[in-house]
């Protein structure tokens, strides 16, 4: 199974522009054999909590139809980040498109304290299946909590994909944590970070891939867009530059 994580520099609150950029990356990943591709936290909006309520998108938003079309045509699973409306408030979500299947939504279950004024937590973990891999998504802060990965592993996850928006401090924490959970559960860990201004901090890229022994296989730079592809059967990685 070849899985891609994309490092983007989102245009803040310009959803149509970001959708177009995502479309190009999906096509590039598919040409390199990716069966799944994942983007950073809130990738369609940019990490802009103060504006999330105004730009919240339902999973059936017509603007997202391009990803459904690409998923079916390219036989690829696509996970994009967006704020979604819930009964009690706005959620930080990953909207997932799969070939010949309905759109599904995974919402961040564990929020950072700074996010509580703007978002409500989601409920329940999802797993995505493809070519022998069982993929569990995680969204930023919760990916640093052992309990979240433990629960994903209990559901049979063999790949843990962290969709994040992290500063240099956050990347340092990820570098200490992800190898540990990879070894603990013998699973691959992939992280998709963004670059550029985010709310009140600067995202510093460094998207990476760790194998089941906790070894860092590949990493993108701290600036600029790009993508990493992992073959989960061989640990071979491919880097795509922006």
C-alpha positions in Angstrom: 0.0 0.0 0.0 1.4 3.4 -1.0 0.2 6.3 1.3 1.0 9.9 0.8 1.0 12.9 3.1 1.1 16.3 1.6 2.7 19.4 3.2 0.8 22.5 2.0 1.0 26.3 2.5 -2.7 27.1 2.7 -4.1 30.5 1.8 -6.0 31.6 4.9 -9.7 31.4 4.5 -9.5 31.0 0.7 -11.3 27.7 0.4 -11.7 27.6 -3.4 -8.0 28.4 -3.9 -7.0 25.7 -1.4 -9.3 23.2 -3.1 -7.6 23.8 -6.4 -4.2 23.3 -4.8 -5.3 20.1 -3.2 -6.6 18.8 -6.5 -3.2 19.2 -8.0 -1.5 17.3 -5.2 -4.0 14.4 -5.3 -3.3 14.0 -9.0 0.5 14.1 -8.4 0.3 11.5 -5.7 -1.9 9.2 -7.8 0.6 9.3 -10.6 3.2 7.9 -8.2 0.9 5.1 -7.2 -0.6 6.4 -4.0 -3.7 4.6 -2.8 -4.4 7.1 -0.1 -3.4 10.8 0.4 -3.8 12.9 3.5 -3.5 16.7 4.1 -2.7 18.8 7.2 -5.2 19.9 9.9 -7.9 22.3 8.6 -6.0 22.2 5.2 -8.9 23.7 3.2 -9.2 26.7 5.5 -5.8 27.0 7.0 -5.4 26.7 10.8 -7.6 29.8 11.6 -9.7 28.9 14.7 -11.2 32.4 14.9 -12.7 32.1 11.4 -13.8 28.4 11.6 -17.4 29.0 12.4 -17.9 31.3 9.4 -16.3 28.9 7.0 -17.6 25.6 8.4 -18.5 23.1 5.7 -20.8 20.1 5.6 -19.5 16.9 4.2 -21.9 17.2 1.3 -20.8 20.7 0.3 -20.9 20.9 -3.5 -17.4 22.4 -3.6 -16.0 19.2 -2.4 -17.4 17.2 -5.4 -14.0 17.5 -7.1 -12.5 15.2 -4.5 -15.3 12.6 -4.9 -14.7 12.7 -8.6 -11.0 12.3 -8.2 -11.4 9.5 -5.7 -13.6 7.5 -8.0 -11.6 8.2 -11.2 -8.1 7.6 -9.7 -9.2 4.8 -7.2 -7.6 6.8 -4.4 -8.7 7.6 -0.8 -8.4 11.3 0.0 -8.5 13.0 3.5 -8.8 16.8 3.6 -9.0 19.0 6.6 -12.0 21.4 7.2 -14.1 22.8 10.0 -17.5 21.0 10.0 -20.7 22.0 11.8 -22.0 19.8 14.7 -25.0 19.9 16.9 -23.1 21.6 19.7 -20.6 23.6 17.7 -17.9 23.5 15.1 -15.5 20.5 14.9 -12.0 20.1 13.5 -12.5 17.4 11.0 -11.0 15.3 8.2 -13.5 14.7 5.4 -12.7 11.4 3.7 -13.5 10.4 0.1 -13.2 6.8 -1.0 -13.8 5.1 -4.3 -17.5 4.1 -4.8 -18.3 5.0 -1.2 -20.1 7.8 0.7 -18.1 10.6 2.2 -17.3 10.1 5.8 -16.1 12.5 8.5 -13.6 12.0 11.3 -13.6 14.8 13.9 -10.8 15.5 16.4 -11.7 13.8 19.7 -9.2 15.6 22.0 -8.9 19.4 21.7 -6.0 21.5 23.0 -7.1 24.1 25.6 -6.5 26.9 23.1 -9.1 25.4 20.8 -12.0 25.1 23.4 -13.4 28.6 22.7 -13.9 27.8 19.1 -14.5 24.1 18.7 -16.3 21.1 20.2 -14.8 17.6 20.3 -15.8 14.8 18.0 -16.8 11.3 19.0 -15.4 8.0 17.8 -12.4 6.7 15.8 -12.6 5.7 12.2 -10.3 3.3 10.3 -9.7 3.1 6.6 -8.8 -0.1 4.8 -6.7 -0.6 1.7 -4.4 -3.3 0.3 -3.7 -4.9 3.7 -3.3 -1.7 5.6 -5.6 -0.4 8.3 -5.2 3.4 8.6 -6.3 5.4 11.6 -6.3 9.2 11.3 -5.4 11.5 14.2 -5.6 15.3 14.2 -2.7 17.3 15.7 -2.9 17.5 19.5 -4.6 14.2 20.0 -1.8 12.5 18.1 0.5 13.3 21.0 -1.7 11.4 23.5 -0.8 7.8 24.0 -4.4 6.9 24.7 -5.5 8.0 21.3 -3.0 5.8 19.5 -3.7 2.9 21.9 -7.3 3.1 21.0 -6.5 3.1 17.3 -4.2 0.1 17.7 -7.0 -1.7 19.5 -9.1 -1.3 16.4 -6.4 -3.0 14.3 -4.6 0.0 12.9 -1.3 -0.7 11.2 -0.8 2.9 10.0 -1.3 6.0 12.1 -1.7 9.3 10.1 -1.3 12.5 12.0 -2.8 15.5 10.2 -1.3 18.5 12.0 -0.6 22.3 12.1 2.5 22.5 14.3 5.0 25.1 15.3 8.7 24.3 16.0 7.8 23.4 19.6 5.1 21.1 18.4 7.4 19.3 15.9 9.9 18.8 18.7 7.2 17.0 20.7 6.2 15.0 17.7 9.8 13.9 17.1 9.9 12.5 20.6 6.5 10.9 20.6 5.9 9.3 17.2 8.9 7.0 17.3 7.7 5.7 20.6 4.2 4.9 19.6 5.5 3.4 16.3 7.6 0.9 18.3 5.0 0.3 20.9 2.4 -0.8 18.5 4.6 -1.9 15.5 2.9 0.5 13.2 3.9 3.1 10.6 3.4 6.8 11.5 3.0 9.5 8.9 2.7 13.2 9.7 1.3 15.9 7.4 2.2 19.4 8.6 1.7 22.7 6.9 4.0 25.7 6.4 3.4 29.4 6.8 1.3 31.6 9.1 -1.3 29.9 11.2 -3.4 31.8 13.7 -0.8 33.2 16.1 2.2 31.0 15.2 4.2 29.9 12.2 3.9 26.3 11.0 7.3 24.8 10.2 6.7 21.8 7.9 8.9 18.9 8.7 6.3 16.4 7.6 7.7 12.9 8.2 7.4 9.1 8.0 8.4 6.6 10.7 8.6 2.8 10.3 7.3 0.2 12.7 10.7 0.3 14.5 10.4 4.0 15.1 13.0 4.9 12.6 12.6 8.2 10.7 12.5 7.2 7.0 11.9 10.6 5.3 11.3 14.2 6.2 10.3 17.3 4.2 12.0 20.7 4.8 10.8 23.3 7.3 9.6 25.5 4.4 7.9 24.9 1.1 5.3 22.5 -0.1 5.9 18.8 -0.9 4.7 15.3 -0.4 6.0 12.0 1.0 4.9 8.6 -0.2 5.4 5.5 1.9 5.2 1.9 0.6 4.0 0.1 3.8 5.2 -3.3 2.5 8.8 -2.3 1.8 9.4 1.0 3.8 10.4 2.6 0.5 9.7 6.3 0.5 9.4 8.8 -2.4 9.6 12.6 -2.0 7.7 15.1 -4.2 8.9 18.7 -4.2 6.5 21.6 -4.5 
